[in-house]
Amino acid sequence: MKKMLCNAAIVIAVVLGVVSCENELTPLGANFLGDDPANVIKEAEFDVKAYSVPVNTVQTNNFNSTPFGVYDDPAYGRTTYSFVAQINPNFTSPSFGQNKVVEEVILEVPYYSVLTGINGEEREYRIDSLYGIGPTHFQIYRNNYFLSGFDDQDITQNAIYYSDFESVIDMNRGDLIYENTLFLPDNQEIDLFETNDEGELTVSERLTPRLRISLPVDYWETVIVDQEGSANLESISNFQNYFRGLYFKIAGAPSSSNLVHLDLNNAKIDIKINSDFPDLSDFDDDGDTTELNNITSNFRLNFNGNKVVFVKNDFSASVQSDMADSNDPINGAENIYLKGGPGSIAVLELFGQATNGSNGEAPALTEAIENDWLINDAYIEFYVNRSIVAASAKDPERILIYDYDTKRLLSDYAIGGSNGLDSNLSHLGRLERIDPDDTSTDRIKYRIRLTQHLSNIIQGNIENNRLAIVVSQNVSIVGNNRVLNTVNPNPDLESIPISAAISHEGTVLYGNLAQGNLVQQTVNGEAIPKKPMLKVFYSETIN
């Protein structure tokens, strides 16, 4: 009976609780969202002031890949890439033996390539980073300038070398070691052959596409083999001071062009030496340790020392003038110029005005903060000015946005995932068509999403700093490269993302002063404004 009474009491208490609560129930969010339920999610557009900032010489001694060649940009003109690299032996104090003969010296520098198919035993490749199909003229010199790994002013800091350092290296170049007047990277697999025990020629090794050349034997016999027993080969540091590297120089002004990215991390010079060595260990077990065994040995030099890429722009006077005119921090610009390396970036101010570098806060932002907006989505679309940049395969696929004042990536940036062209697409969209389903239309716009960044501004977690956009060779690469800004009209430009520093590509986007509408139409026939706008989808709360 007591148990039944307890259960009955519990049931009565629950019923009374429900009844008492029922009178206080209100529609979900009635005291939180706006009064008009039909407009819970609202849409707004805001001006984005945008202007170009020229980039002077940039740091180029920490690239993961090495651009080499000539690139002709359809909007900007020609850029030439050369480089210098230290080479280090994988041996110290070597013994080259007696009666030594240098049989061959082979230089190998792999290209970045992708396997596309297999035909029998042959593999087919595509060179992943090759731009242009015309031959160029290049030379290889001995470098006589010592590339220190430490800053001359502060040896606790690593040395920084810039894109305009070629004049110093060129004045200190040594012997001409190799020259190719018609260099054009080949995507063919390279087969190496050897003779088997039956005297037949067989494939001993299959190599991915690469620059593979024979260097003069006599030169390397003098430079390396004749140094046996000297202090020059006693240690890596001694060798670096003795043989200070190789200078790969694009020569003259070729009428055609190609640019390829080289994998210097896996480059090498192999020196094959045939010589006699005393059989001190009685290798043939004949009891005679005085006889000589004839052996062919390989001595390798690696490209794992300091490397510096040189970048020389040859822009027309009109392009340089237009770029300078677009550098207007007060009013913004009609066009904004993006060019990798020592080229140009664009600075953006949200709501038409940023907090830092301006007087006070933009009124539109003040309203959003006072009404405690909840940001559901926010993005900016940038459109390519096709009257300046003709549609071609040379359009940069990606652009990157970051905080110009703090030099940090935005909170919308996600580290990880794919490292290819499709990485981080939610935040940093690829170049796309206005109508993705209509393949007859031109690829003309980039969409940059900054939902979390805008939320952080409204919540007071960060300032409404200036932002910057750059072309990017790979948006997955994280880090910044120094900018030598001695003559820059924007002295606060101290660095740019490393993926922009290594990028050779360029484009021109419409700025906030662009007039009229695009020729292209949306699916429903509405004209698209040229200028970039911050589009926001939000819920307005009531405090």
C-alpha positions as CSV (number, residue, x, y, z in Angstrom):
1,M,0.0,0.0,0.0
2,K,2.8,2.4,0.9
3,K,4.5,1.6,-2.5
4,M,1.3,2.4,-4.4
5,L,0.8,5.6,-2.5
6,C,4.4,6.7,-3.4
7,N,3.9,5.9,-7.1
8,A,0.6,7.8,-7.1
9,A,2.2,10.8,-5.5
10,I,5.0,10.9,-8.1
11,V,2.5,10.7,-11.0
12,I,0.4,13.6,-9.5
13,A,3.6,15.7,-9.0
14,V,4.6,15.2,-12.7
15,V,1.1,16.1,-13.9
16,L,1.0,19.3,-11.8
17,G,4.5,20.2,-13.1
18,V,3.4,19.9,-16.7
19,V,0.3,21.9,-16.1
20,S,2.1,24.7,-14.4
21,C,4.8,24.8,-17.1
22,E,2.3,24.7,-19.9
23,N,1.0,28.2,-19.2
24,E,4.6,29.6,-19.5
25,L,5.5,28.0,-22.8
26,T,6.4,30.4,-25.6
27,P,7.3,29.9,-29.3
28,L,11.0,28.8,-29.6
29,G,13.1,31.9,-29.9
30,A,10.3,34.4,-29.5
31,N,12.4,36.4,-27.1
32,F,15.6,35.9,-29.1
33,L,15.0,36.3,-32.8
34,G,13.4,39.3,-34.6
35,D,9.7,40.0,-34.5
36,D,9.0,39.0,-38.1
37,P,9.1,35.2,-38.3
38,A,9.1,35.3,-42.1
39,N,12.4,37.2,-42.0
40,V,14.3,35.3,-39.4
41,I,17.2,34.8,-41.9
42,K,18.0,38.2,-43.4
43,E,20.3,39.2,-46.2
44,A,22.5,42.3,-46.6
45,E,25.2,43.6,-48.8
46,F,28.0,45.9,-47.9
47,D,30.7,47.7,-49.8
48,V,34.3,46.3,-49.8
49,K,36.9,48.9,-50.4
50,A,39.8,47.4,-52.4
51,Y,43.1,48.7,-53.7
52,S,46.4,47.3,-54.9
53,V,49.7,47.3,-53.0
54,P,52.9,46.7,-54.9
55,V,55.2,44.1,-53.6
56,N,58.9,44.7,-53.9
57,T,61.6,42.1,-53.7
58,V,60.6,39.1,-51.6
59,Q,62.4,36.4,-49.7
60,T,63.1,33.4,-52.0
61,N,65.5,31.1,-50.1
62,N,62.9,28.8,-48.5
63,F,60.9,27.5,-51.4
64,N,59.9,23.8,-51.4
65,S,60.0,23.8,-55.2
66,T,62.2,25.9,-57.4
67,P,60.7,27.7,-60.4
68,F,63.1,27.9,-63.4
69,G,62.5,29.4,-66.8
70,V,60.5,32.2,-68.5
71,Y,56.8,32.9,-67.9
72,D,54.8,35.1,-70.2
73,D,51.7,36.4,-68.3
74,P,48.9,37.6,-70.6
75,A,48.2,40.7,-68.5
76,Y,51.6,41.6,-66.9
77,G,54.3,40.5,-69.3
78,R,57.4,38.4,-68.9
79,T,59.0,37.1,-65.7
80,T,62.3,35.2,-65.7
81,Y,63.4,32.8,-63.0
82,S,67.0,31.7,-62.3
83,F,68.5,30.3,-59.1
84,V,71.7,29.4,-57.2
85,A,72.2,26.3,-55.1
86,Q,74.8,24.9,-52.8
87,I,75.8,21.3,-53.4
88,N,77.2,19.0,-50.7
89,P,79.1,15.7,-50.9
90,N,77.8,12.6,-49.3
91,F,81.4,11.8,-48.5
92,T,84.3,13.3,-46.6
93,S,88.0,12.6,-46.9
94,P,87.4,10.1,-49.7
95,S,89.9,7.6,-51.2
96,F,89.4,7.4,-54.9
97,G,91.9,4.6,-55.4
98,Q,94.7,4.1,-57.8
99,N,94.8,4.5,-61.6
100,K,91.5,6.3,-61.3
101,V,89.4,7.3,-64.4
102,V,86.3,9.4,-64.2
103,E,83.8,7.5,-66.5
104,E,80.9,9.9,-66.4
105,V,79.3,12.8,-64.4
106,I,75.5,12.9,-64.5
107,L,73.3,15.7,-63.2
108,E,69.7,14.8,-62.4
109,V,67.0,17.3,-61.3
110,P,63.5,15.7,-61.2
111,Y,60.4,17.6,-62.4
112,Y,57.2,17.3,-60.4
113,S,55.2,14.8,-62.4
114,V,52.0,12.7,-62.3
115,L,51.7,9.1,-63.5
116,T,48.9,9.1,-66.1
117,G,49.0,5.6,-67.5
118,I,51.0,2.4,-68.1
119,N,51.6,1.1,-71.6
120,G,53.2,-2.3,-71.3
121,E,56.4,-1.7,-69.3
122,E,56.5,1.9,-70.2
123,R,54.9,4.5,-67.8
124,E,53.4,7.7,-69.1
125,Y,53.6,11.0,-67.2
126,R,52.3,14.5,-67.1
127,I,54.7,17.2,-65.8
128,D,52.6,18.8,-63.0
129,S,54.2,22.3,-63.0
130,L,55.1,23.2,-66.6
131,Y,53.9,26.4,-68.2
132,G,54.6,27.2,-71.8
133,I,55.8,25.1,-74.7
134,G,58.6,27.1,-76.2
135,P,62.3,26.3,-75.7
136,T,64.5,28.5,-73.6
137,H,68.3,29.1,-73.3
138,F,70.0,28.3,-70.0
139,Q,73.5,28.0,-68.6
140,I,75.1,26.4,-65.6
141,Y,78.0,28.3,-63.9
142,R,80.1,27.6,-60.9
143,N,79.1,30.0,-58.2
144,N,81.9,31.8,-56.4
145,Y,79.8,33.6,-53.8
146,F,79.5,32.0,-50.4
147,L,75.9,31.5,-49.3
148,S,76.0,31.8,-45.6
149,G,73.3,30.1,-43.6
150,F,73.3,32.8,-40.9
151,D,72.5,36.5,-40.8
152,D,75.7,38.6,-41.0
153,Q,74.3,41.0,-38.4
154,D,73.0,38.3,-36.0
155,I,74.4,34.8,-36.3
156,T,71.5,33.5,-34.1
157,Q,69.2,34.2,-37.1
158,N,69.0,32.4,-40.4
159,A,70.1,34.3,-43.5
160,I,67.4,35.8,-45.7
161,Y,68.0,36.1,-49.4
162,Y,65.8,38.1,-51.8
163,S,64.5,37.8,-55.3
164,D,66.8,40.5,-56.6
165,F,70.0,38.9,-55.4
166,E,71.0,37.7,-58.9
167,S,73.1,40.7,-59.6
168,V,75.5,39.7,-56.8
169,I,75.7,36.1,-57.9
170,D,76.2,37.1,-61.6
171,M,79.1,39.3,-60.6
172,N,80.7,36.3,-58.8
173,R,80.0,33.6,-61.3
174,G,82.8,31.3,-62.2
175,D,83.4,28.7,-64.9
176,L,80.7,27.9,-67.5
177,I,80.0,24.2,-66.9
178,Y,77.0,23.5,-69.2
179,E,74.8,25.3,-71.8
180,N,71.5,24.3,-73.5
181,T,70.1,26.8,-76.1
182,L,66.9,24.8,-76.7
183,F,65.8,23.6,-73.2
184,L,62.2,22.3,-73.1
185,P,61.2,19.8,-70.3
186,D,60.2,16.4,-71.6
187,N,57.5,14.4,-70.0
188,Q,58.9,11.0,-71.1
189,E,60.1,8.3,-68.8
190,I,63.9,7.9,-68.8
191,D,65.1,4.4,-69.2
192,L,68.6,3.4,-68.0
193,F,70.3,0.3,-69.6
194,E,72.9,-2.2,-68.6
195,T,74.3,-5.4,-70.2
196,N,73.4,-8.6,-68.5
197,D,75.5,-11.8,-68.1
198,E,74.3,-12.9,-71.6
199,G,75.5,-9.7,-73.2
200,E,72.0,-8.4,-73.7
201,L,71.1,-4.8,-73.2
202,T,68.3,-4.6,-70.6
203,V,66.5,-1.8,-68.7
204,S,68.2,-1.4,-65.3
205,E,66.1,1.5,-64.0
206,R,63.1,3.6,-65.0
207,L,63.1,7.2,-64.0
208,T,60.3,9.8,-63.7
209,P,60.7,12.8,-66.1
210,R,63.6,15.0,-65.1
211,L,66.5,17.1,-66.4
212,R,69.2,14.6,-66.9
213,I,72.5,15.7,-68.5
214,S,76.1,14.6,-68.8
215,L,78.6,17.1,-67.4
216,P,82.2,17.5,-68.7
217,V,84.3,14.7,-67.1
218,D,87.6,16.6,-67.2
219,Y,86.1,19.5,-65.2
220,W,84.9,17.4,-62.3
221,E,88.1,15.4,-62.3
222,T,89.9,18.6,-61.5
223,V,87.3,20.0,-59.1
224,I,86.7,16.8,-57.1
225,V,89.0,13.9,-57.8
226,D,92.2,15.9,-57.9
227,Q,91.3,17.3,-54.4
228,E,91.8,13.9,-52.8
229,G,93.8,14.4,-49.5
230,S,93.2,18.1,-49.4
231,A,91.3,20.1,-46.7
232,N,88.7,20.9,-49.3
233,L,87.1,17.5,-48.9
234,E,87.6,17.0,-45.2
235,S,84.2,18.3,-44.1
236,I,80.9,19.6,-45.5
237,S,81.7,23.2,-44.3
238,N,85.2,23.0,-46.0
239,F,83.6,21.9,-49.2
240,Q,81.0,24.6,-49.1
241,N,83.7,27.2,-48.8
242,Y,85.7,25.6,-51.6
243,F,83.0,24.8,-54.1
244,R,80.2,27.3,-53.4
245,G,77.5,25.9,-55.6
246,L,76.0,26.1,-59.1
247,Y,74.3,29.0,-60.7
248,F,71.4,28.1,-63.1
249,K,71.0,31.2,-65.3
250,I,68.4,31.9,-68.0
251,A,70.4,33.5,-70.8
252,G,69.5,36.3,-73.1
253,A,65.9,37.1,-74.1
254,P,64.4,34.1,-75.8
255,S,61.4,34.6,-78.1
256,S,59.7,31.6,-76.7
257,S,59.2,30.5,-73.1
258,N,58.5,27.8,-70.6
259,L,58.6,27.7,-66.8
260,V,59.0,24.5,-64.8
261,H,59.2,23.8,-61.1
262,L,62.2,21.7,-60.2
263,D,62.5,19.3,-57.3
264,L,65.9,20.3,-56.0
265,N,65.4,18.3,-52.8
266,N,65.9,15.2,-54.8
267,A,68.5,16.5,-57.3
268,K,72.0,15.1,-57.4
269,I,75.3,14.9,-59.3
270,D,76.7,11.4,-59.6
271,I,80.4,11.0,-60.3
272,K,81.3,7.5,-61.5
273,I,85.0,6.6,-61.0
274,N,86.7,3.4,-62.1
275,S,89.9,2.7,-60.1
276,D,92.1,0.1,-58.5
277,F,92.0,-0.7,-54.7
278,P,94.4,-3.0,-52.8
279,D,92.7,-6.2,-51.8
280,L,93.5,-5.7,-48.1
281,S,90.6,-7.8,-46.9
282,D,91.4,-10.6,-49.3
283,F,88.0,-10.2,-51.0
284,D,88.6,-13.1,-53.4
285,D,90.0,-15.4,-50.7
286,D,93.2,-16.2,-52.6
287,G,95.5,-15.3,-49.8
288,D,97.0,-12.4,-51.7
289,T,96.3,-9.0,-50.1
290,T,98.7,-7.1,-52.3
291,E,96.8,-7.5,-55.6
292,L,94.6,-4.7,-56.9
293,N,90.9,-5.0,-57.5
294,N,89.3,-2.9,-60.2
295,I,86.1,-1.3,-58.9
296,T,83.7,1.3,-60.3
297,S,82.5,3.6,-57.5
298,N,79.9,6.3,-57.3
299,F,80.4,9.6,-55.5
300,R,77.4,11.8,-55.0
301,L,76.8,15.5,-54.6
302,N,73.4,16.5,-53.2
303,F,71.5,19.8,-53.6
304,N,70.7,20.1,-49.9
305,G,72.4,23.3,-49.1
306,N,71.1,26.9,-49.4
307,K,69.1,27.9,-52.4
308,V,68.0,31.3,-53.7
309,V,65.5,31.9,-56.5
310,F,65.9,35.0,-58.6
311,V,62.9,36.8,-60.1
312,K,63.1,39.4,-62.8
313,N,59.9,41.1,-64.0
314,D,59.7,42.8,-67.3
315,F,56.3,44.6,-67.1
316,S,55.3,47.2,-69.7
317,A,55.2,50.9,-68.7
318,S,51.4,50.9,-69.0
319,V,50.9,48.0,-66.7
320,Q,53.2,49.6,-64.1
321,S,51.3,52.8,-64.4
322,D,47.9,51.1,-63.9
323,M,49.2,49.2,-60.9
324,A,50.5,52.4,-59.3
325,D,47.1,54.2,-60.0
326,S,45.2,51.3,-58.3
327,N,47.2,52.0,-55.0
328,D,44.6,54.3,-53.5
329,P,44.0,53.5,-49.8
330,I,41.6,56.5,-49.5
331,N,39.1,55.8,-52.3
332,G,39.9,52.2,-53.4
333,A,40.4,51.3,-57.1
334,E,38.5,50.4,-60.2
335,N,40.8,47.4,-60.7
336,I,42.9,45.5,-58.3
337,Y,46.1,43.8,-59.4
338,L,47.3,40.4,-58.1
339,K,50.7,39.0,-59.2
340,G,52.8,36.5,-57.3
341,G,56.3,37.1,-56.1
342,P,57.6,40.7,-56.4
343,G,54.3,41.7,-58.0
344,S,51.2,43.0,-56.3
345,I,48.6,42.1,-53.7
346,A,45.2,43.7,-52.8
347,V,44.1,45.2,-49.5
348,L,40.4,45.1,-48.5
349,E,38.4,47.0,-45.9
350,L,35.1,45.4,-44.9
351,F,32.0,47.6,-44.7
352,G,33.9,50.1,-46.7
353,Q,36.2,50.9,-43.8
354,A,38.4,49.0,-41.5
355,T,39.0,49.7,-37.8
356,N,42.8,49.8,-38.0
357,G,44.2,52.5,-40.1
358,S,40.9,54.6,-40.1
359,N,39.1,56.9,-37.9
360,G,36.6,55.0,-35.8
361,E,34.3,52.2,-36.8
362,A,32.2,51.8,-39.9
363,P,28.5,52.7,-39.2
364,A,27.3,49.4,-40.9
365,L,29.5,47.4,-38.5
366,T,28.3,49.4,-35.5
367,E,24.7,48.5,-36.4
368,A,25.5,44.8,-36.7
369,I,27.3,44.8,-33.3
370,E,24.5,46.7,-31.6
371,N,21.9,44.2,-32.9
372,D,24.1,41.2,-32.1
373,W,23.8,39.6,-35.5
374,L,24.1,35.9,-35.7
375,I,26.0,35.2,-39.0
376,N,24.7,32.2,-40.9
377,D,26.9,32.8,-44.0
378,A,29.2,35.5,-45.3
379,Y,31.2,35.7,-48.4
380,I,32.8,38.0,-51.0
381,E,32.8,37.3,-54.8
382,F,35.6,38.7,-56.9
383,Y,35.2,39.0,-60.7
384,V,38.0,38.9,-63.2
385,N,38.3,41.9,-65.5
386,R,38.2,40.1,-68.9
387,S,38.8,43.3,-70.7
388,I,42.4,43.2,-69.3
389,V,42.9,39.5,-68.7
390,A,42.0,37.3,-71.6
391,A,40.5,33.9,-70.7
392,S,43.3,31.3,-70.9
393,A,44.8,28.3,-69.1
394,K,47.1,30.8,-67.3
395,D,44.3,32.0,-65.0
396,P,45.3,31.4,-61.4
397,E,43.1,28.7,-59.9
398,R,43.2,30.0,-56.3
399,I,43.4,33.2,-54.3
400,L,44.2,33.4,-50.6
401,I,42.8,35.8,-48.0
402,Y,44.4,36.7,-44.7
403,D,44.6,39.5,-42.1
404,Y,46.8,42.2,-43.5
405,D,47.5,43.8,-40.1
406,T,48.3,40.6,-38.1
407,K,49.7,38.6,-41.1
408,R,47.5,35.6,-39.9
409,L,45.1,33.4,-41.7
410,L,41.4,33.9,-41.0
411,S,39.6,31.6,-38.5
412,D,37.7,30.2,-41.5
413,Y,40.9,28.6,-42.8
414,A,41.0,24.9,-42.1
415,I,44.4,23.2,-41.9
416,G,44.6,19.7,-43.2
417,G,42.7,17.7,-45.8
418,S,43.7,17.7,-49.5
419,N,46.9,19.5,-50.5
420,G,45.9,19.9,-54.2
421,L,43.8,22.4,-56.1
422,D,40.7,21.2,-54.3
423,S,41.9,21.9,-50.7
424,N,40.0,24.2,-48.4
425,L,37.2,24.9,-51.0
426,S,34.6,26.0,-48.5
427,H,36.7,29.0,-47.5
428,L,38.8,29.6,-50.6
429,G,36.9,28.8,-53.8
430,R,38.5,27.9,-57.1
431,L,38.0,30.1,-60.1
432,E,34.5,29.2,-61.3
433,R,31.8,30.0,-63.8
434,I,28.8,32.2,-62.9
435,D,26.6,29.2,-63.8
436,P,28.5,26.0,-62.9
437,D,26.1,23.9,-65.0
438,D,26.7,25.9,-68.2
439,T,30.1,24.9,-69.5
440,S,29.9,27.4,-72.4
441,T,30.4,30.3,-70.0
442,D,33.7,31.6,-68.9
443,R,35.3,31.0,-65.6
444,I,35.3,34.4,-64.1
445,K,34.8,34.6,-60.3
446,Y,36.3,33.6,-57.0
447,R,34.2,33.2,-53.9
448,I,35.8,33.7,-50.5
449,R,33.8,32.7,-47.5
450,L,34.5,34.4,-44.1
451,T,31.6,33.5,-41.9
452,Q,33.5,32.7,-38.8
453,H,35.8,35.8,-39.3
454,L,32.8,38.1,-39.4
455,S,31.2,36.4,-36.4
456,N,34.4,37.0,-34.4
457,I,34.3,40.7,-35.3
458,I,30.7,41.1,-34.2
459,Q,31.3,39.2,-31.0
460,G,34.3,41.4,-30.2
461,N,36.8,38.6,-30.4
462,I,38.9,40.4,-33.0
463,E,39.2,43.8,-34.6
464,N,37.9,44.6,-38.1
465,N,41.4,44.7,-39.5
466,R,42.3,45.2,-43.1
467,L,42.4,42.0,-45.1
468,A,44.5,41.1,-48.1
469,I,44.1,38.8,-51.0
470,V,46.9,37.2,-53.1
471,V,47.3,34.7,-55.8
472,S,48.5,31.4,-54.3
473,Q,50.5,28.6,-55.8
474,N,49.2,26.2,-53.1
475,V,46.7,27.4,-50.4
476,S,47.8,24.5,-48.2
477,I,51.3,26.0,-47.7
478,V,51.4,27.9,-44.4
479,G,53.9,30.6,-43.5
480,N,55.1,34.1,-44.5
481,N,58.0,35.4,-46.5
482,R,59.7,38.7,-45.8
483,V,59.3,41.7,-48.2
484,L,62.1,44.1,-48.7
485,N,60.1,47.3,-48.8
486,T,62.7,50.1,-49.0
487,V,60.8,51.9,-51.7
488,N,57.2,50.6,-51.2
489,P,54.5,53.2,-50.8
490,N,53.0,51.0,-48.1
491,P,55.8,50.6,-45.5
492,D,53.7,48.4,-43.3
493,L,53.9,45.6,-45.9
494,E,56.5,43.4,-44.2
495,S,55.6,40.0,-45.5
496,I,53.3,38.0,-47.8
497,P,52.3,34.4,-47.6
498,I,54.9,32.0,-48.9
499,S,52.4,30.5,-51.4
500,A,52.1,34.0,-53.0
501,A,55.9,34.6,-52.9
502,I,56.5,31.4,-55.0
503,S,53.5,31.9,-57.3
504,H,54.3,33.1,-60.9
505,E,50.7,33.8,-61.9
506,G,48.7,37.0,-62.1
507,T,45.2,38.3,-62.6
508,V,43.2,41.6,-62.5
509,L,40.0,41.8,-60.5
510,Y,37.3,44.5,-60.4
511,G,37.6,46.9,-57.5
512,N,35.0,48.9,-55.6
513,L,35.1,51.8,-58.1
514,A,34.2,49.5,-61.0
515,Q,31.2,50.9,-63.0
516,G,28.3,49.1,-64.7
517,N,27.5,45.4,-64.7
518,L,29.1,42.3,-66.1
519,V,28.1,41.1,-69.5
520,Q,27.4,37.6,-68.1
521,Q,24.0,37.0,-66.6
522,T,22.8,34.7,-63.9
523,V,20.4,31.8,-64.6
524,N,17.4,34.0,-63.9
525,G,18.7,36.8,-66.1
526,E,19.8,39.2,-63.4
527,A,22.9,41.2,-64.0
528,I,25.9,40.7,-61.6
529,P,27.7,43.8,-60.3
530,K,31.3,44.0,-61.1
531,K,32.6,45.3,-57.8
532,P,33.2,43.0,-54.8
533,M,30.4,43.1,-52.2
534,L,30.3,41.5,-48.8
535,K,27.1,39.4,-48.8
536,V,25.8,38.5,-45.3
537,F,23.0,36.1,-44.3
538,Y,22.2,36.8,-40.6
539,S,19.6,36.6,-37.8
540,E,19.1,39.8,-35.9
541,T,18.6,39.3,-32.1
542,I,16.8,41.5,-29.6
543,N,18.7,42.3,-26.4
